[in-house]
Amino acid sequence: MSKKRIRRKRLWIKPDIGVRLKPEYKNQVWSYDFMSDRTHDKRIFRILNIMDECARECLCCYVSRRIKSENVIFLLLELFLQSGMPKYIRSDNGPEFVSKKLVSV
């Protein structure tokens, strides 16, 4: 018999980054991140996911072999026109993503 999995609440206070903003209403905090996978013939493709954190709704899921910063900016502008601008946008700023161009827009 399998044990029941204990669900943990999300920690909004982390010692290394301080206090994270807990979303209280829709369009307050969006987050986006890249994922990657391989096809059956070993070719890599990437996925950009943009989420509304309060509604836990996926606003956009963009799949391509190569995603450039211009693509990210274009997708975000399209979402701003459809849903309105969020108050905050959160990303992990990993090695695959540099947000210098986004900040200047």
N, C-alpha and C positions, 0 to 999 in steps of 0.2 A: 504494500500500500504506500502511495507517495505522501510525503508530508505537505501540509498546506503552506504555501509560500506567504511569507510575511511582507505586506506592502509597506514601504517606507514613505513618509511624507518628504516632499522636496525641501531641502535646506535652503533657506533664503539668506542665511548668514554663513559665509565661508571665511575661514581665517586668512586665507591668502589674498582674497579679492575684496573683503569687506562686505557690505550689505548689497545684495542684489535687489533690484526693483521687482516687487511682486506685482504682476499685472492685475488691475482691478476692473477694467472695462475693455471692451473690444476696441481694436485699433490703438491701444496704448503702447504695447510692446510687440514688435515683430522680431523674429530671429531667423537667420539664414545660415546654411552650412552646405558644404559640398560632400558628396559621397561618390565612390567610384566602384566599378565592378568590371568584370571581363566577360566577353561573349564566349560562345563555344569554340571559336577559332582564336582565342587568346588576345583579342583586340580590346583595349581599354575604352570604356565610356564613362562619362561623369554625369552626375545628377546634382542640380542645384535645387534645394528645398527651401521655400520661404514660408514661415508659419506665423500665425497670430497666436501668441502664447496664452492669452486669456481664453479665447474660444477654442483653443487647441485645434485650429482649422488650418489645413494646408492651403495657402493662397496660390502657390505656384510650384510646379514640379517640372523643371526644364532639363531635358536630357540631350546630350550632345557628346561627340568625341572630344571636342575642345571647346571650353567655355572661356571667353575673353572678358576682360573687365567691362568693355563696351556692352557686351550682352547682358551682364549683371545690371548695369546702370539702366539700360533700355527696359529690362523686365521690371525693375523697381519703379521707373517712371510710369509704365503701363499700369502697375498696381496702384500707384498713387492716384491716377486718374479714375480708376474703377472704384477703389475703396476709400479714398482719402488718405492723407498722410498720417503715419503713426507718430506718436510723441517720441518714441525711442526705437532704434534699430540695434539689435544685438547680434554680434558674430563672435566666433572664437579666435579670429585673426591667426589661423594656423599658417603653416608654411606655404600652402597653396593659394592663400588669399591675402593680398595687400590692399588695404582700403584707402590709399592715398588719393586715387582718382575719385572715389566716391565722396570723400570728405570735401573735395573742392567743388562738387556739383551742388 
